[in-house]
Amino acid sequence: MTAHARDGLERLLSAPTLSANETAQLLGLARSTVYAGIKAGEIPAVRVRRSVRVPSSWVRRVLQVDDSPEDPVSDN
C-alpha cells in the first residue's frame, strides 16, 4: 500500500467529511463523476461556501469499511 493510499484510509476513518477529490480517489472514480453524483443527489454532500464535503460515514458504508475495534476487550 502506498503512503498516499494509507493517508486516504486514515482520513476516511478519522475525518468527519472528505473532499470530492478524496472521495473520488477512495471510490476509484473521476472527480467529475463524484460532482455529477452529488448534483444528481446520489452522493450526499454539504456545501460550505465554495467547498463541497462528503460525509466520511457514507463513504465507509459504500466501501463496507468496518470502523469498529478489531478485538473488543472483554471483562471475563
Residue pairs with C-beta under 8 A, 6 or more apart in sequence:
8 22
8 25
8 26
9 26
11 18
11 22
11 56
12 18
12 26
12 56
12 59
12 60
12 63
12 65
13 56
13 60
13 65
13 67
15 56
16 55
16 56
16 57
17 46
17 53
17 54
17 55
17 56
18 26
18 53
18 54
18 55
18 56
18 59
19 51
19 52
19 53
19 54
20 31
20 34
20 35
20 38
20 45
20 52
20 54
21 31
21 34
23 29
23 34
23 43
23 54
23 59
24 30
24 31
24 33
24 34
26 59
26 63
27 34
27 59
27 62
27 63
34 43
34 54
35 52
37 43
38 44
38 45
38 52
38 54
43 54
43 58
44 54
44 55
44 58
45 52
45 53
45 54
45 55
46 52
46 53
46 54
46 55
47 53
59 65
60 67
